Amino acid sequence: MITADLFADVPCPVRRDEPLCEGAMVLRGFALADGLVLHGAINAIVARAPFRHLVTPGGLRMSVGMTNAGSLGWVSDRRGYRYDPIDPDSSQPWPPMPDVFLQLAGAAATHAGFDGFVPDACLINRYEPGTRLTLHQDRDEGDFGQPIVSVSLGIPAMFLFGGMKRSDRALRVPLAHGDVVVWGGPARLRYHGVLPLKPAHHDAFGAQRINLTFRKAG
């Protein structure tokens, strides 16, 4: 459970867009206005489907805590990476996608030039200081024509946005609370990751970063 604090008295800075490449953009502060509602929605999801540390097909424990919302959830185990409508820990469907999630993801995608995006999966990642996510591609979805929408909440992170090969040099993109990254089209299969988080504290989310990654998986 995330300890709550109010966002209502925090002024929202002027939003701005930062293109990364063709098909990819950082929307600075795009999620700030929804901060309080997102906070409550995340807590409700985690109460039903707690964070867990998944295992890779090779047997390694992932350092990032994960859970899901939507009709499909991303899972990993010895059998491989895949989307599943059932939470393997509870044998129940994943919590439904909150309206605020759908509205934010659709609005961010449209703002970045991808109209009509309706995600059916939201992977919720919890990063603590020292945790990282190695460079990877999002390739488990059924339609690469749909974009990825990634929302950052809590302490800052350094996002890595690479090329079409793992060996390509990656941009280092600092992300703060409320920033949203959208990539699709020619950028859809670019490698991306997160450098190890530095110790920090956020008034609402504490010493952690919560990342919401919206996808059209089915």
C-alpha positions as CSV (number, residue, x, y, z in Angstrom):
1,M,0.0,0.0,0.0
2,I,1.3,3.5,-0.9
3,T,1.1,6.0,1.9
4,A,-1.0,9.0,0.8
5,D,-0.5,12.7,0.8
6,L,-2.5,15.3,-1.0
7,F,-1.5,16.6,-4.4
8,A,-4.2,19.3,-4.4
9,D,-2.0,22.2,-3.1
10,V,0.9,21.4,-5.5
11,P,0.9,23.9,-8.4
12,C,1.1,22.2,-11.8
13,P,3.9,23.7,-14.0
14,V,3.4,24.6,-17.6
15,R,3.3,21.4,-19.6
16,R,5.7,21.0,-22.5
17,D,6.5,18.4,-25.1
18,E,10.0,17.0,-25.7
19,P,10.4,14.9,-28.9
20,L,12.9,12.0,-28.6
21,C,12.7,10.8,-32.2
22,E,10.1,10.2,-34.8
23,G,7.2,8.6,-33.0
24,A,8.4,9.2,-29.5
25,M,7.8,12.1,-27.1
26,V,8.0,13.1,-23.4
27,L,5.0,15.0,-22.2
28,R,6.3,16.9,-19.2
29,G,3.9,17.1,-16.3
30,F,1.0,15.6,-18.3
31,A,-0.2,13.4,-15.4
32,L,0.1,16.0,-12.6
33,A,-3.5,17.1,-12.6
34,D,-4.6,13.5,-12.1
35,G,-2.1,12.7,-9.3
36,L,-4.6,12.4,-6.4
37,V,-7.0,10.2,-8.4
38,L,-4.2,8.0,-9.7
39,H,-2.9,7.6,-6.2
40,G,-6.2,6.2,-5.0
41,A,-6.7,4.0,-8.0
42,I,-3.3,2.4,-7.6
43,N,-3.9,1.7,-3.9
44,A,-7.2,0.0,-4.8
45,I,-5.5,-2.2,-7.4
46,V,-2.6,-3.2,-5.1
47,A,-5.1,-4.1,-2.4
48,R,-6.5,-6.7,-4.7
49,A,-3.4,-7.7,-6.6
50,P,-0.3,-6.9,-4.5
51,F,3.1,-6.2,-6.0
52,R,5.3,-9.3,-6.5
53,H,8.7,-10.0,-7.9
54,L,8.4,-12.1,-11.0
55,V,11.0,-14.7,-12.2
56,T,12.5,-14.6,-15.7
57,P,12.4,-17.7,-18.0
58,G,16.1,-18.1,-17.0
59,G,15.2,-18.2,-13.3
60,L,16.3,-14.8,-12.2
61,R,14.2,-12.8,-9.7
62,M,13.3,-9.3,-11.1
63,S,14.2,-6.5,-8.7
64,V,11.2,-4.4,-9.8
65,G,7.9,-5.1,-8.0
66,M,5.0,-5.7,-10.5
67,T,1.2,-6.0,-10.7
68,N,-1.4,-5.3,-13.4
69,A,-4.8,-3.9,-14.1
70,G,-7.0,-4.5,-17.1
71,S,-8.4,-7.5,-19.0
72,L,-4.8,-8.7,-19.5
73,G,-1.8,-8.7,-17.3
74,W,1.9,-9.2,-18.2
75,V,3.5,-12.1,-16.4
76,S,6.8,-13.9,-16.5
77,D,7.9,-17.3,-15.1
78,R,9.9,-20.3,-16.2
79,R,7.5,-20.8,-19.1
80,G,8.3,-17.4,-20.6
81,Y,6.9,-13.9,-21.0
82,R,3.2,-13.5,-21.9
83,Y,-0.1,-11.8,-21.2
84,D,-2.7,-13.6,-19.1
85,P,-6.2,-12.6,-18.0
86,I,-5.7,-14.4,-14.7
87,D,-3.5,-13.3,-11.8
88,P,-1.4,-16.4,-11.1
89,D,-1.1,-15.5,-7.4
90,S,-4.9,-15.3,-6.8
91,S,-6.3,-17.3,-9.7
92,Q,-8.7,-14.4,-10.2
93,P,-9.0,-11.9,-13.0
94,W,-6.8,-8.8,-12.7
95,P,-8.4,-5.7,-11.3
96,P,-10.3,-3.7,-13.9
97,M,-8.7,-0.7,-15.6
98,P,-9.9,2.4,-13.7
99,D,-11.5,5.1,-15.7
100,V,-8.7,7.6,-14.8
101,F,-6.2,5.2,-16.3
102,L,-8.1,4.9,-19.6
103,Q,-8.7,8.6,-19.9
104,L,-5.1,9.5,-19.1
105,A,-3.6,6.9,-21.5
106,G,-6.0,7.9,-24.3
107,A,-5.4,11.6,-23.9
108,A,-1.6,11.2,-23.8
109,A,-1.6,9.0,-26.9
110,T,-3.8,11.5,-28.8
111,H,-1.6,14.4,-27.7
112,A,1.4,12.5,-29.1
113,G,-0.3,11.8,-32.4
114,F,-1.8,8.4,-31.8
115,D,-5.6,8.7,-31.9
116,G,-8.0,6.0,-30.7
117,F,-5.7,4.3,-28.3
118,V,-7.7,2.1,-25.8
119,P,-5.3,0.0,-23.7
120,D,-6.4,-3.4,-22.3
121,A,-3.4,-3.9,-20.1
122,C,-1.6,-1.7,-17.5
123,L,1.6,-3.0,-16.1
124,I,2.3,-1.3,-12.7
125,N,6.0,-1.3,-11.7
126,R,7.4,-0.3,-8.3
127,Y,11.0,0.8,-8.3
128,E,12.9,1.4,-5.1
129,P,16.4,3.0,-4.8
130,G,18.9,0.7,-6.5
131,T,16.4,-1.1,-8.7
132,R,16.7,-0.9,-12.5
133,L,15.2,-2.3,-15.7
134,T,17.6,-3.5,-18.3
135,L,17.2,-2.5,-22.0
136,H,14.4,-4.5,-23.6
137,Q,11.7,-4.3,-26.3
138,D,8.0,-4.6,-25.7
139,R,7.3,-7.5,-28.1
140,D,4.6,-9.6,-26.3
141,E,1.7,-7.5,-27.6
142,G,-0.5,-8.6,-30.4
143,D,-0.5,-5.3,-32.4
144,F,2.7,-3.3,-32.8
145,G,0.6,-0.6,-34.5
146,Q,-0.5,0.6,-31.1
147,P,1.7,2.9,-29.0
148,I,3.1,2.5,-25.5
149,V,2.1,5.1,-22.9
150,S,4.3,5.2,-19.8
151,V,3.5,7.4,-16.7
152,S,6.0,8.2,-14.0
153,L,4.9,8.8,-10.4
154,G,7.0,9.3,-7.3
155,I,10.8,9.8,-7.1
156,P,12.8,10.7,-10.3
157,A,14.3,8.1,-12.7
158,M,16.7,8.1,-15.6
159,F,14.9,6.5,-18.5
160,L,17.0,4.9,-21.3
161,F,15.6,5.2,-24.8
162,G,17.7,3.3,-27.3
163,G,17.5,2.2,-30.9
164,M,16.3,-0.9,-32.8
165,K,19.3,-2.9,-31.6
166,R,20.3,-3.5,-28.0
167,S,23.8,-2.3,-28.9
168,D,22.6,1.1,-30.2
169,R,23.5,4.1,-28.0
170,A,20.6,5.0,-25.7
171,L,19.4,8.5,-24.8
172,R,19.3,9.3,-21.1
173,V,16.0,11.0,-20.4
174,P,15.4,12.3,-16.8
175,L,11.8,11.7,-15.7
176,A,10.0,13.4,-12.8
177,H,6.7,12.8,-11.1
178,G,3.8,13.4,-13.6
179,D,5.9,13.0,-16.8
180,V,4.5,10.7,-19.5
181,V,6.5,9.1,-22.3
182,V,4.7,7.9,-25.5
183,W,6.3,5.9,-28.3
184,G,4.8,4.2,-31.3
185,G,4.9,4.0,-35.1
186,P,8.6,3.8,-36.2
187,A,9.7,4.0,-32.6
188,R,7.4,1.3,-31.3
189,L,10.1,-1.5,-31.0
190,R,13.0,0.7,-29.7
191,Y,14.9,-0.7,-26.8
192,H,14.3,1.1,-23.5
193,G,15.1,0.7,-19.8
194,V,15.7,2.5,-16.5
195,L,19.0,3.1,-14.7
196,P,19.3,2.2,-11.0
197,L,17.3,4.7,-9.0
198,K,19.1,7.0,-6.7
199,P,17.8,7.4,-3.1
200,A,15.1,10.1,-2.9
201,H,11.8,10.8,-1.3
202,H,8.4,12.0,-2.7
203,D,5.8,13.5,-0.4
204,A,3.1,11.2,-1.6
205,F,4.8,8.1,-2.8
206,G,7.7,7.9,-0.4
207,A,11.0,6.4,-1.4
208,Q,9.8,4.8,-4.5
209,R,8.8,5.3,-8.1
210,I,5.5,3.9,-9.5
211,N,5.4,3.5,-13.3
212,L,2.2,2.8,-15.2
213,T,2.8,1.3,-18.7
214,F,-0.3,1.1,-20.9
215,R,-0.5,-1.3,-23.8
216,K,-2.9,-2.8,-26.2
217,A,-1.9,-6.4,-25.6
218,G,-4.8,-8.4,-27.1
